């Protein structure tokens, strides 16, 4: 694993908190985005899930909301519309947890 100095780790964390992706930060420091993510998570900061700008806890909350609405007999399309998602995305979550 490539290592970052303490100064670089501190700078990487500041960049991440300002909204710059792990991949972009990694390119700045000559390491992979995964390595940057490991350093960020080891510092206690919750990172976003790849491809999404949401943390794992935010995604879990959204999944819980989908399941609660589904259990109240709301249709997949109405859940998708309410949560600004695709119907297939809602269907995937329902199938995954059911």
C-alpha angles and dihedrals in degrees: 000000000000112000132223124209119246088253091052091048091052091049092046090053091050090049092048092049089051089059104264115139123248089241093055092046090050091054090052091055099035096249135103123273088242091061090049089050092052091053092046093049092045088058089059099256116135110233131210122257113255113274093012133082092220131096121236091255091053091050091048089052091050091049090050090052091050092051093046091052091045090051088053086059097252113156121252091243094052091048090049092050093047093049097038093243137125118265089237090054091053090046090052092054093047092050092044094056101031 
